[in-house]
Amino acid sequence: MPYVIAEPCINVKDKACVEVCPVDCIYEGPDMLFIHPDECIDCGACEPVCPVKAIFAEDEVPEQWKKFTDMNKQFFKDNPGVQPAKK
């Protein structure tokens, strides 16, 4: 089950999560970072380093931020060929 980046990341885009991701599945969007749901290996390395606590396992996303699960998926449908965020 992939991890999801939610609302606290908007306009923050701290890349501590990018630094620790072993598979480079975190991508930068215009206002926030996104985790590719097909590339995430569910290692959890990103979650504890997020300074704004925006990263959740897909089944643990708080109710008020559930829409971010679909937003993460849609980002990759809308942006084919996007490159991972740079470390």
C-alpha positions in Angstrom: 0.0 0.0 0.0 1.6 3.3 -1.1 2.1 6.4 1.0 0.2 9.6 0.3 1.2 13.2 0.8 -1.6 15.4 2.1 -2.5 19.0 2.7 0.3 20.0 5.2 2.8 19.8 2.3 1.0 22.5 0.2 3.4 25.4 -0.3 6.0 23.8 1.9 7.6 21.1 -0.3 10.4 20.3 2.2 12.4 17.6 0.4 13.6 15.6 3.5 11.4 12.8 2.2 13.0 12.9 -1.2 16.4 12.5 0.4 15.5 9.2 2.2 13.3 7.6 -0.5 15.2 4.5 -1.7 13.3 4.2 -5.0 12.9 7.9 -6.0 9.1 7.8 -6.1 8.5 11.3 -4.9 7.8 14.0 -7.5 7.4 17.7 -7.3 4.2 19.4 -8.4 3.5 23.1 -8.6 2.4 23.5 -5.0 3.3 20.2 -3.2 5.1 16.9 -3.5 3.5 13.7 -4.7 4.3 10.0 -4.2 3.8 7.8 -7.2 1.4 5.0 -6.1 2.8 2.5 -8.6 6.4 3.1 -7.6 6.1 3.4 -3.8 7.4 0.2 -2.1 5.7 1.0 1.2 9.0 1.2 3.1 7.8 4.1 5.3 11.2 5.9 5.2 9.6 9.2 4.2 6.9 9.4 6.9 9.1 10.1 10.0 11.3 12.7 8.3 8.4 14.9 7.0 8.7 18.1 9.1 5.0 19.0 8.6 3.6 15.5 9.2 2.0 15.4 5.7 2.8 11.7 4.8 0.5 8.9 5.6 0.1 5.2 4.6 -2.9 5.2 2.2 -5.2 3.5 4.7 -4.2 5.9 7.4 -4.9 9.3 5.7 -7.0 11.4 8.1 -10.6 11.7 7.0 -10.3 15.5 6.3 -7.5 14.7 3.8 -8.8 11.6 2.0 -9.2 13.5 -1.2 -5.4 13.7 -1.4 -5.2 10.0 -2.1 -7.0 10.5 -5.4 -5.1 13.8 -6.0 -1.8 11.9 -5.8 -3.0 9.4 -8.4 -4.4 12.0 -10.6 -1.2 14.0 -10.6 0.6 11.2 -12.4 -2.3 10.7 -14.9 -2.2 14.4 -15.7 1.6 14.6 -15.9 3.0 11.5 -17.8 6.7 11.5 -18.0 7.3 13.8 -15.0 10.7 13.2 -13.4 11.3 12.4 -9.7 12.1 15.4 -7.5 15.9 16.0 -7.3 17.7 15.1 -4.1 
